[in-house]
Structures are given as C-alpha cells and as structure tokens.
Amino acid sequence: MQKESQRKETEKLSLSDLESIHKAVLKKDEPIISFFDEFYRYKLIYTGIHFEILIYSLNGKDSESIPAKLSTFLNIEDFWKEVTADPNWFMALSIHQQESLQPFVLSRKVIETLNSLKKEKELSYGQHEKIYAWEKVFIHPDLKAGKVKQFCSNCTKEVKYNLRYPKYICSICSSKDKYSQEGMLLEFYNTDLSGGLKIIYKDIHGNVLREDDSKAEFLCLIDGKEFTAQEARFGGIVIQKK
C-alpha cells in the first residue's frame, strides 16, 4: 500500500509540467480564467495568436452586453505581470471558479506568486481567505504535494499546508516560552482526551500558580509578539499569530 502511494506521488506533476501540458492544449476563445472587481468582469482568452482580456460591465443590463477588448498580450507571462503590478491584486480581484475553464496554464505563476506573498508579508485572516479563493482554482488533482506552501507566522519556516489554521506557528516556535500579558509563564494542554483548552500559569521558577480551563482561546506572547492558543480540531493545541 505504501509503495503504491509512493508510486502515484512520483507520477504527479510539477508546476512547470502542469503549465507546459495545459499550454499545449489551450482551446481558442474559451476563457482561461474569469475574474472580477467591484465594477467589471474580465475574461482572459487565447485567440490562437495572442491573449486578450475581455471586459464586461457588472451594472444592470450592461452585464449582458457584448464585451469590449481591454488589453492584448503576446504571451501569458505579460498578462500576469500586469495583474500583479498592483501589490493588492489578490484583494482587489476575485476569481470566478465556474467560468475559469483553462486555469491550469496559469497554475505555476499564480501559486508561486501566492507562495511568495505568504512568506514575505504579514497577512490578515481575511487576506488568507482571499488567497485561498485564488489558490483553489489552480490546484490540479495531479499536482505534486507540497507545491502550495504555508509558513510559520513567527519565523517564516515552511510548515505543513493547513487551510484551517493559516497563521499557525511551527513546532520550534510553539516550544518557546509563552507569557501572559502580566508576565507569567504559560503552558497549554487539552483538558482531557476529548480536547478542550487548559491554561497553566507558572512563575519564573516554573512553579504552578493556577490552572484555568474556562476559555476557548487565550492570548499569549512569544518573542514579544501576540499569538492565540486554542484547542486544535482533532486534538492538541494550535497557536496562531493574532
């Protein structure tokens, strides 16, 4: 069973493989991706010679009108450069999953751009949600594991991808001393086998001062930065950047 699983994984595609395969089978005039902002809907299509963005109004009857041509690109790389020229592109634009019919030709560019964003910027939970809305359109079932990245929100070390906890910290950072706002040492445990959150307060010598299991989550300081500790969905404790 393990060997079969390993064999299947080796047969999966890299981001470059995915891009090459889907570039070779692009269908003329079929939307590669469809996306929108507050006022307009856009479609990127391949004409057989170049790439075009078509623009549709989102206002009333105009939404059904014949689209106008907004931009033309010799290649898809130039299109992506224009989109990402705005550093806030992933918040300003929303991807339309159902109308994005050939998105995997863009998987490498989108996923690598989002990986860099997650590593280099301190993102809010709302920004992580917008990033995932883009990511899920470009994650092909045959993509090799580990190509979509996630990083410790304290030290930026790569961690296992986990959509539920986009700002969780790595095991090394979570093992560091944790303090309450009053300066007491903290330790976190499950209350029992079914989960829950137990907070243990200690003095600087490690003596237990008190315990508390009345809270669902708790603010703590690690390296002088604020994090929240809570019960993880399947047991254990997860610590995330506030």
Contacts in CASP RR format, 6 or more apart in sequence:
PFRMAT RR
TARGET T0000
AUTHOR 0000-0000-0000
METHOD contacts of the structure
MODEL  1
MQKESQRKETEKLSLSDLESIHKAVLKKDEPIISFFDEFYRYKLIYTGIH
FEILIYSLNGKDSESIPAKLSTFLNIEDFWKEVTADPNWFMALSIHQQES
LQPFVLSRKVIETLNSLKKEKELSYGQHEKIYAWEKVFIHPDLKAGKVKQ
FCSNCTKEVKYNLRYPKYICSICSSKDKYSQEGMLLEFYNTDLSGGLKII
YKDIHGNVLREDDSKAEFLCLIDGKEFTAQEARFGGIVIQKK
9 144 0 8 1.000
9 145 0 8 1.000
12 142 0 8 1.000
12 143 0 8 1.000
12 144 0 8 1.000
12 145 0 8 1.000
13 21 0 8 1.000
13 140 0 8 1.000
13 142 0 8 1.000
13 143 0 8 1.000
13 144 0 8 1.000
14 144 0 8 1.000
14 147 0 8 1.000
15 107 0 8 1.000
15 108 0 8 1.000
15 111 0 8 1.000
15 112 0 8 1.000
15 143 0 8 1.000
15 147 0 8 1.000
16 108 0 8 1.000
18 104 0 8 1.000
18 107 0 8 1.000
18 108 0 8 1.000
18 140 0 8 1.000
18 142 0 8 1.000
18 143 0 8 1.000
19 104 0 8 1.000
19 105 0 8 1.000
19 106 0 8 1.000
19 107 0 8 1.000
19 108 0 8 1.000
19 109 0 8 1.000
21 104 0 8 1.000
22 102 0 8 1.000
22 104 0 8 1.000
22 105 0 8 1.000
22 107 0 8 1.000
23 76 0 8 1.000
23 105 0 8 1.000
26 32 0 8 1.000
26 46 0 8 1.000
26 48 0 8 1.000
26 102 0 8 1.000
26 105 0 8 1.000
27 46 0 8 1.000
27 101 0 8 1.000
27 102 0 8 1.000
28 46 0 8 1.000
28 47 0 8 1.000
28 48 0 8 1.000
29 45 0 8 1.000
29 46 0 8 1.000
29 47 0 8 1.000
30 45 0 8 1.000
30 46 0 8 1.000
30 101 0 8 1.000
30 102 0 8 1.000
31 43 0 8 1.000
31 44 0 8 1.000
31 45 0 8 1.000
31 99 0 8 1.000
31 100 0 8 1.000
31 101 0 8 1.000
31 102 0 8 1.000
32 43 0 8 1.000
32 44 0 8 1.000
32 45 0 8 1.000
32 46 0 8 1.000
32 51 0 8 1.000
32 76 0 8 1.000
32 100 0 8 1.000
32 101 0 8 1.000
32 102 0 8 1.000
32 103 0 8 1.000
32 105 0 8 1.000
32 106 0 8 1.000
33 43 0 8 1.000
33 44 0 8 1.000
33 95 0 8 1.000
33 96 0 8 1.000
33 100 0 8 1.000
33 102 0 8 1.000
33 103 0 8 1.000
33 106 0 8 1.000
33 137 0 8 1.000
34 41 0 8 1.000
34 42 0 8 1.000
34 43 0 8 1.000
34 44 0 8 1.000
34 95 0 8 1.000
34 96 0 8 1.000
34 99 0 8 1.000
34 100 0 8 1.000
35 41 0 8 1.000
35 42 0 8 1.000
35 93 0 8 1.000
35 94 0 8 1.000
35 95 0 8 1.000
35 96 0 8 1.000
35 100 0 8 1.000
36 42 0 8 1.000
36 58 0 8 1.000
36 93 0 8 1.000
36 94 0 8 1.000
36 96 0 8 1.000
37 92 0 8 1.000
37 93 0 8 1.000
37 94 0 8 1.000
38 58 0 8 1.000
39 57 0 8 1.000
39 58 0 8 1.000
39 59 0 8 1.000
40 55 0 8 1.000
40 56 0 8 1.000
40 57 0 8 1.000
40 58 0 8 1.000
41 55 0 8 1.000
41 56 0 8 1.000
41 57 0 8 1.000
41 58 0 8 1.000
41 63 0 8 1.000
41 96 0 8 1.000
42 53 0 8 1.000
42 54 0 8 1.000
42 55 0 8 1.000
42 56 0 8 1.000
42 70 0 8 1.000
43 53 0 8 1.000
43 54 0 8 1.000
43 56 0 8 1.000
43 67 0 8 1.000
43 99 0 8 1.000
44 51 0 8 1.000
44 52 0 8 1.000
44 53 0 8 1.000
44 79 0 8 1.000
45 51 0 8 1.000
45 52 0 8 1.000
45 54 0 8 1.000
46 102 0 8 1.000
50 72 0 8 1.000
50 73 0 8 1.000
50 74 0 8 1.000
50 75 0 8 1.000
51 72 0 8 1.000
51 73 0 8 1.000
51 74 0 8 1.000
51 75 0 8 1.000
51 76 0 8 1.000
51 78 0 8 1.000
51 79 0 8 1.000
52 69 0 8 1.000
52 70 0 8 1.000
52 71 0 8 1.000
52 72 0 8 1.000
52 73 0 8 1.000
53 69 0 8 1.000
53 70 0 8 1.000
53 71 0 8 1.000
53 72 0 8 1.000
53 73 0 8 1.000
53 79 0 8 1.000
54 67 0 8 1.000
54 68 0 8 1.000
54 69 0 8 1.000
54 70 0 8 1.000
55 67 0 8 1.000
55 68 0 8 1.000
55 69 0 8 1.000
55 70 0 8 1.000
56 62 0 8 1.000
56 63 0 8 1.000
56 65 0 8 1.000
56 67 0 8 1.000
57 63 0 8 1.000
57 65 0 8 1.000
71 79 0 8 1.000
71 82 0 8 1.000
73 79 0 8 1.000
73 82 0 8 1.000
76 105 0 8 1.000
76 106 0 8 1.000
76 109 0 8 1.000
77 109 0 8 1.000
80 106 0 8 1.000
80 109 0 8 1.000
80 110 0 8 1.000
80 113 0 8 1.000
83 89 0 8 1.000
83 93 0 8 1.000
84 113 0 8 1.000
86 92 0 8 1.000
90 114 0 8 1.000
90 117 0 8 1.000
90 127 0 8 1.000
90 130 0 8 1.000
90 131 0 8 1.000
90 134 0 8 1.000
91 127 0 8 1.000
91 130 0 8 1.000
94 130 0 8 1.000
94 133 0 8 1.000
95 133 0 8 1.000
95 134 0 8 1.000
95 137 0 8 1.000
97 136 0 8 1.000
97 137 0 8 1.000
100 137 0 8 1.000
103 137 0 8 1.000
103 138 0 8 1.000
104 138 0 8 1.000
104 140 0 8 1.000
106 138 0 8 1.000
107 138 0 8 1.000
107 139 0 8 1.000
107 140 0 8 1.000
107 143 0 8 1.000
110 134 0 8 1.000
110 135 0 8 1.000
110 137 0 8 1.000
110 138 0 8 1.000
111 135 0 8 1.000
111 138 0 8 1.000
111 139 0 8 1.000
111 147 0 8 1.000
111 148 0 8 1.000
114 131 0 8 1.000
114 134 0 8 1.000
114 135 0 8 1.000
114 148 0 8 1.000
115 148 0 8 1.000
115 149 0 8 1.000
117 123 0 8 1.000
117 131 0 8 1.000
118 128 0 8 1.000
118 131 0 8 1.000
118 149 0 8 1.000
118 150 0 8 1.000
118 151 0 8 1.000
119 149 0 8 1.000
119 151 0 8 1.000
119 156 0 8 1.000
122 153 0 8 1.000
122 241 0 8 1.000
123 131 0 8 1.000
123 166 0 8 1.000
123 167 0 8 1.000
125 166 0 8 1.000
125 167 0 8 1.000
128 166 0 8 1.000
128 167 0 8 1.000
132 163 0 8 1.000
132 166 0 8 1.000
135 148 0 8 1.000
139 148 0 8 1.000
146 161 0 8 1.000
148 161 0 8 1.000
149 158 0 8 1.000
149 161 0 8 1.000
150 158 0 8 1.000
150 159 0 8 1.000
150 160 0 8 1.000
150 161 0 8 1.000
150 162 0 8 1.000
150 166 0 8 1.000
151 157 0 8 1.000
151 158 0 8 1.000
151 159 0 8 1.000
152 158 0 8 1.000
152 159 0 8 1.000
152 168 0 8 1.000
152 169 0 8 1.000
152 170 0 8 1.000
152 173 0 8 1.000
153 167 0 8 1.000
153 168 0 8 1.000
153 169 0 8 1.000
153 240 0 8 1.000
153 241 0 8 1.000
154 169 0 8 1.000
154 170 0 8 1.000
154 173 0 8 1.000
154 222 0 8 1.000
154 223 0 8 1.000
154 225 0 8 1.000
154 227 0 8 1.000
154 241 0 8 1.000
155 169 0 8 1.000
155 170 0 8 1.000
155 172 0 8 1.000
155 173 0 8 1.000
157 170 0 8 1.000
157 172 0 8 1.000
157 173 0 8 1.000
159 168 0 8 1.000
159 169 0 8 1.000
159 170 0 8 1.000
162 168 0 8 1.000
164 233 0 8 1.000
165 232 0 8 1.000
165 238 0 8 1.000
165 240 0 8 1.000
166 240 0 8 1.000
167 240 0 8 1.000
167 241 0 8 1.000
168 238 0 8 1.000
168 239 0 8 1.000
168 240 0 8 1.000
169 222 0 8 1.000
169 227 0 8 1.000
169 239 0 8 1.000
169 240 0 8 1.000
169 241 0 8 1.000
173 222 0 8 1.000
173 223 0 8 1.000
173 239 0 8 1.000
174 222 0 8 1.000
174 237 0 8 1.000
174 239 0 8 1.000
176 222 0 8 1.000
176 223 0 8 1.000
177 185 0 8 1.000
177 222 0 8 1.000
178 185 0 8 1.000
178 186 0 8 1.000
178 187 0 8 1.000
178 188 0 8 1.000
178 220 0 8 1.000
178 221 0 8 1.000
178 222 0 8 1.000
178 227 0 8 1.000
178 229 0 8 1.000
178 239 0 8 1.000
179 185 0 8 1.000
179 186 0 8 1.000
179 220 0 8 1.000
179 221 0 8 1.000
179 222 0 8 1.000
179 224 0 8 1.000
180 186 0 8 1.000
180 201 0 8 1.000
180 219 0 8 1.000
180 220 0 8 1.000
180 221 0 8 1.000
181 219 0 8 1.000
181 221 0 8 1.000
183 221 0 8 1.000
184 201 0 8 1.000
184 202 0 8 1.000
184 203 0 8 1.000
184 209 0 8 1.000
185 201 0 8 1.000
185 202 0 8 1.000
185 203 0 8 1.000
185 204 0 8 1.000
185 206 0 8 1.000
186 199 0 8 1.000
186 200 0 8 1.000
186 201 0 8 1.000
186 202 0 8 1.000
186 218 0 8 1.000
186 220 0 8 1.000
186 229 0 8 1.000
187 199 0 8 1.000
187 200 0 8 1.000
187 202 0 8 1.000
188 197 0 8 1.000
188 198 0 8 1.000
188 199 0 8 1.000
188 200 0 8 1.000
188 218 0 8 1.000
188 220 0 8 1.000
188 229 0 8 1.000
188 237 0 8 1.000
188 239 0 8 1.000
189 198 0 8 1.000
189 200 0 8 1.000
189 237 0 8 1.000
190 196 0 8 1.000
190 197 0 8 1.000
190 198 0 8 1.000
190 231 0 8 1.000
190 235 0 8 1.000
190 236 0 8 1.000
190 237 0 8 1.000
191 197 0 8 1.000
191 198 0 8 1.000
191 213 0 8 1.000
195 231 0 8 1.000
195 235 0 8 1.000
195 236 0 8 1.000
196 213 0 8 1.000
196 231 0 8 1.000
197 213 0 8 1.000
197 215 0 8 1.000
197 216 0 8 1.000
197 217 0 8 1.000
197 218 0 8 1.000
197 229 0 8 1.000
197 230 0 8 1.000
197 231 0 8 1.000
197 237 0 8 1.000
198 211 0 8 1.000
198 212 0 8 1.000
198 213 0 8 1.000
199 211 0 8 1.000
199 212 0 8 1.000
199 213 0 8 1.000
199 215 0 8 1.000
199 218 0 8 1.000
199 229 0 8 1.000
200 208 0 8 1.000
200 210 0 8 1.000
200 211 0 8 1.000
201 208 0 8 1.000
201 209 0 8 1.000
201 210 0 8 1.000
201 211 0 8 1.000
201 212 0 8 1.000
202 208 0 8 1.000
202 209 0 8 1.000
203 209 0 8 1.000
216 230 0 8 1.000
216 231 0 8 1.000
217 228 0 8 1.000
217 229 0 8 1.000
217 230 0 8 1.000
218 228 0 8 1.000
218 229 0 8 1.000
218 230 0 8 1.000
219 226 0 8 1.000
219 227 0 8 1.000
219 228 0 8 1.000
219 242 0 8 1.000
220 226 0 8 1.000
220 227 0 8 1.000
220 228 0 8 1.000
220 229 0 8 1.000
220 239 0 8 1.000
221 227 0 8 1.000
222 239 0 8 1.000
225 241 0 8 1.000
226 241 0 8 1.000
226 242 0 8 1.000
227 239 0 8 1.000
227 240 0 8 1.000
227 241 0 8 1.000
227 242 0 8 1.000
228 239 0 8 1.000
228 240 0 8 1.000
228 242 0 8 1.000
229 237 0 8 1.000
229 238 0 8 1.000
229 239 0 8 1.000
230 237 0 8 1.000
230 238 0 8 1.000
230 240 0 8 1.000
231 237 0 8 1.000
231 238 0 8 1.000
232 238 0 8 1.000
END
